[in-house]
Amino acid sequence: MDINRINTIRSYLRSTNLERFTINMPSGRIELGAPALLVIFFIIAAITALVCLITKKNVTRSIFTALMAMYLIVAASLTVFPIYIRCGDIAARFAENGWRITDCIVLIPFHDGLSKDDLLNVIMAIPFGFLFPFVKKKVTWRGALIAGAALGTIIELIQLVLAAIQGFSFRYVDVADVICNTVGTMIGWLIAAAFICFVQKRKPSDSNEKSLYSYITQRRVK
């Protein structure tokens, strides 16, 4: 993989605005911007309220599930989108410069040391690690570790599939991203575990069975 060659292609495409397509057809990209995210969040909130009303299940669980769904959508908007559609001109530019799909795969993590992107990947996964124990009743550190690695791996595989379909990619499928996502998940889980243990020790004896206190004390992180 020639990182300098790929960076040269990226710089050229940015300078010609080929990396900044809007949703204009027939060439363009599908992007999850703030308006789309707000609509999706509203839909999720409405569905959550409807499910709680119809099934009369634990409202707290439904809220945490909705929060996790919202988080995953935001994570997708940051790591998977924009998805380029009918952009043969961009693919042609990459092909002219000898781009191959292996050029976007980085198997040696942190080959240039830690970067800002690595830190952002850690931060991005922290909410996932924090919310996971509130969605799943029992999440030990091993479960959190596996979930974090799975999250990072799925994101990278989606990016790889999109690169293969599009014939180009502005992203790198990097093992370091999986590691950083796993670390971020573990940090989030540790924060959640500490909070859960703190609340469990101070649970009121007369707390309602469907209360937030009761829900938290039912979590298992050990």
MARTITI-43895 format. One record per residue (C-alpha): x, y, z; residue in three letters. Coordinates in Angstrom, 2 decimals, always signed. Layout:
BEGIN
      xx      yy      zz residuo
       X       Y       Z     ALA
...
end
This chain:
BEGIN
      xx      yy      zz residuo
   +0.00   +0.00   +0.00     MET
   +1.39   +3.37   -1.02     ASP
   -0.05   +5.87   +1.47     ILE
   +1.57   +8.85   -0.26     ASN
   +0.01   +7.91   -3.61     ARG
   -3.46   +7.57   -2.10     ILE
   -3.12  +10.86   -0.25     ASN
   -2.13  +12.50   -3.55     THR
   -5.32  +11.18   -5.17     ILE
   -7.41  +12.43   -2.24     ARG
   -5.83  +15.88   -2.42     SER
   -6.46  +16.12   -6.17     TYR
  -10.09  +15.10   -5.82     LEU
  -10.68  +17.62   -3.04     ARG
   -9.16  +20.37   -5.17     SER
  -11.56  +19.55   -7.99     THR
  -14.51  +19.30   -5.57     ASN
  -15.14  +15.69   -6.59     LEU
  -15.15  +14.74   -2.89     GLU
  -17.85  +17.30   -2.11     ARG
  -20.85  +16.09   -4.11     PHE
  -24.33  +16.84   -2.84     THR
  -27.39  +14.65   -3.36     ILE
  -27.86  +16.04   -6.88     ASN
  -28.58  +13.20   -9.29     MET
  -27.37  +11.38  -11.31     PRO
  -24.01  +11.87   -9.57     SER
  -24.00  +12.45   -5.86     GLY
  -23.84  +10.99   -2.42     ARG
  -26.28   +9.92   +0.25     ILE
  -25.50  +11.71   +3.48     GLU
  -27.02  +11.72   +6.97     LEU
  -26.93  +15.39   +7.90     GLY
  -28.44  +17.11  +10.93     ALA
  -31.99  +17.45   +9.43     PRO
  -32.12  +13.75   +8.53     ALA
  -30.83  +12.75  +11.96     LEU
  -33.48  +14.89  +13.68     LEU
  -36.22  +13.22  +11.65     VAL
  -34.85   +9.76  +12.44     ILE
  -34.57  +10.62  +16.15     PHE
  -38.18  +11.83  +16.16     PHE
  -39.32   +8.60  +14.50     ILE
  -37.41   +6.48  +17.03     ILE
  -38.85   +8.49  +19.93     ALA
  -42.37   +8.10  +18.52     ALA
  -41.95   +4.34  +18.03     ILE
  -40.53   +4.00  +21.56     THR
  -43.47   +5.88  +23.07     ALA
  -45.94   +3.79  +21.04     LEU
  -44.31   +0.51  +22.12     VAL
  -44.38   +1.57  +25.78     CYS
  -48.03   +2.56  +25.46     LEU
  -49.13   -0.65  +23.75     ILE
  -47.02   -3.25  +25.56     THR
  -46.78   -1.45  +28.91     LYS
  -43.28   -2.84  +29.33     LYS
  -40.52   -1.25  +31.34     ASN
  -40.30   +2.33  +30.11     VAL
  -36.69   +2.68  +31.28     THR
  -35.54   -0.22  +29.11     ARG
  -37.35   +1.23  +26.10     SER
  -35.67   +4.59  +26.63     ILE
  -32.19   +3.07  +26.84     PHE
  -32.90   +0.95  +23.75     THR
  -33.98   +4.07  +21.87     ALA
  -30.83   +5.90  +23.00     LEU
  -28.70   +3.01  +21.75     MET
  -30.51   +3.07  +18.39     ALA
  -29.92   +6.83  +18.11     MET
  -26.25   +6.37  +18.97     TYR
  -25.78   +3.69  +16.30     LEU
  -27.37   +5.95  +13.69     ILE
  -25.05   +8.82  +14.62     VAL
  -22.07   +6.44  +14.54     ALA
  -23.11   +5.29  +11.06     ALA
  -23.41   +8.90   +9.88     SER
  -19.82   +9.49  +11.00     LEU
  -18.18   +6.26   +9.85     THR
  -20.20   +4.90   +6.90     VAL
  -21.87   +7.91   +5.29     PHE
  -21.67   +9.59   +2.87     PRO
  -22.41   +6.71   +0.51     ILE
  -21.49   +7.69   -3.03     TYR
  -23.95   +6.80   -5.79     ILE
  -23.42   +6.81   -9.56     ARG
  -20.04   +8.45   -9.19     CYS
  -18.22   +6.76  -12.03     GLY
  -16.20   +9.92  -12.60     ASP
  -14.60   +9.63   -9.16     ILE
  -13.95   +5.92   -9.66     ALA
  -12.34   +6.73  -13.00     ALA
  -10.00   +9.24  -11.35     ARG
   -8.94   +6.63   -8.82     PHE
   -8.49   +4.02  -11.57     ALA
   -6.32   +6.41  -13.60     GLU
   -3.98   +6.62  -10.63     ASN
   -3.84   +2.85  -10.27     GLY
   -6.07   +2.57   -7.19     TRP
   -6.75   -0.92   -5.90     ARG
   -9.02   -1.91   -3.05     ILE
   -5.99   -3.11   -1.11     THR
   -4.80   +0.51   -1.06     ASP
   -7.46   +1.40   +1.50     CYS
   -6.66   -1.53   +3.81     ILE
   -4.24   -0.88   +6.67     VAL
   -3.31   -4.08   +8.50     LEU
   -0.49   -2.62  +10.60     ILE
   -2.06   -0.46  +13.34     PRO
   -0.57   +2.86  +14.34     PHE
   +2.11   +2.69  +11.63     HIS
   +2.42   +6.49  +11.87     ASP
   +1.89   +6.61  +15.64     GLY
   -1.27   +7.77  +17.40     LEU
   -3.29  +10.35  +15.54     SER
   -6.24  +12.65  +16.16     LYS
   -8.46  +10.17  +14.30     ASP
   -7.44   +7.43  +16.73     ASP
   -8.49   +9.60  +19.66     LEU
  -11.80  +10.42  +17.96     LEU
  -12.45   +6.71  +17.36     ASN
  -11.93   +6.06  +21.06     VAL
  -14.28   +8.89  +22.04     ILE
  -16.92   +7.80  +19.52     MET
  -17.19   +4.32  +21.08     ALA
  -17.49   +5.47  +24.71     ILE
  -21.29   +6.04  +24.55     PRO
  -21.70   +2.54  +23.10     PHE
  -19.81   +0.99  +26.00     GLY
  -21.78   +3.06  +28.50     PHE
  -25.22   +2.24  +27.08     LEU
  -24.58   -1.45  +26.46     PHE
  -25.04   -2.60  +30.11     PRO
  -28.33   -0.69  +30.27     PHE
  -29.66   -2.43  +27.17     VAL
  -28.42   -5.94  +27.99     LYS
  -29.03   -7.18  +31.52     LYS
  -25.65   -8.86  +32.05     LYS
  -22.50   -7.42  +30.51     VAL
  -19.17   -8.42  +32.02     THR
  -15.87   -6.92  +30.91     TRP
  -15.44   -9.83  +28.50     ARG
  -18.83   -9.13  +26.96     GLY
  -17.98   -5.44  +26.60     ALA
  -14.63   -6.32  +25.02     LEU
  -16.28   -8.60  +22.46     ILE
  -19.02   -6.04  +21.73     ALA
  -16.46   -3.25  +21.20     GLY
  -14.36   -5.39  +18.86     ALA
  -17.51   -6.45  +16.99     ALA
  -18.64   -2.83  +16.60     LEU
  -15.29   -1.75  +15.16     GLY
  -15.04   -4.80  +12.89     THR
  -18.55   -4.35  +11.49     ILE
  -17.87   -0.67  +10.71     ILE
  -14.63   -1.50   +8.91     GLU
  -16.22   -4.36   +6.95     LEU
  -19.04   -2.08   +5.79     ILE
  -16.46   +0.48   +4.65     GLN
  -14.59   -2.26   +2.77     LEU
  -17.75   -3.52   +1.04     VAL
  -18.70   +0.04   +0.03     LEU
  -15.19   +0.61   -1.35     ALA
  -15.49   -2.58   -3.42     ALA
  -18.91   -1.59   -4.76     ILE
  -18.03   +2.05   -5.49     GLN
  -14.59   +1.34   -6.94     GLY
  -12.95   +3.91   -4.68     PHE
  -12.85   +5.05   -1.08     SER
  -11.95   +8.18   +0.83     PHE
  -11.55   +6.12   +3.99     ARG
   -9.03   +3.60   +5.24     TYR
  -10.12   +0.20   +6.53     VAL
   -7.73   +0.28   +9.46     ASP
   -7.08   -2.30  +12.18     VAL
   -6.23   +0.63  +14.46     ALA
   -9.85   +1.80  +14.22     ASP
  -11.06   -1.54  +15.57     VAL
   -8.59   -1.32  +18.45     ILE
   -9.61   +2.26  +19.25     CYS
  -13.32   +1.40  +19.12     ASN
  -12.67   -1.49  +21.49     THR
  -10.75   +0.74  +23.90     VAL
  -13.51   +3.36  +23.79     GLY
  -16.15   +0.70  +24.48     THR
  -14.20   -0.53  +27.49     MET
  -13.88   +3.00  +28.86     ILE
  -17.63   +3.50  +28.49     GLY
  -18.33   +0.14  +30.13     TRP
  -16.05   +0.96  +33.08     LEU
  -17.91   +4.25  +33.64     ILE
  -21.28   +2.46  +33.44     ALA
  -20.09   -0.36  +35.73     ALA
  -18.85   +2.12  +38.35     ALA
  -22.15   +4.00  +38.18     PHE
  -24.22   +0.81  +38.44     ILE
  -22.23   -0.45  +41.44     CYS
  -22.57   +2.95  +43.11     PHE
  -26.36   +2.97  +42.67     VAL
  -26.75   -0.67  +43.71     GLN
  -25.14   +0.06  +47.06     LYS
  -27.56   +2.91  +47.69     ARG
  -30.82   +1.45  +46.43     LYS
  -33.78   +2.50  +48.62     PRO
  -35.46   -0.50  +50.25     SER
  -38.90   +0.72  +49.20     ASP
  -38.10   +1.49  +45.55     SER
  -40.77   +0.68  +42.98     ASN
  -40.21   -2.47  +40.93     GLU
  -40.42   -0.48  +37.68     LYS
  -38.39   +2.49  +38.89     SER
  -35.06   +3.59  +37.47     LEU
  -33.33   +2.48  +40.68     TYR
  -34.79   -0.99  +40.37     SER
  -33.83   -1.22  +36.70     TYR
  -30.22   -0.24  +37.41     ILE
  -29.87   -2.66  +40.31     THR
  -30.90   -5.50  +38.02     GLN
  -27.87   -4.87  +35.80     ARG
  -24.98   -7.33  +36.14     ARG
  -21.47   -6.13  +35.30     VAL
  -19.41   -8.68  +37.23     LYS
end
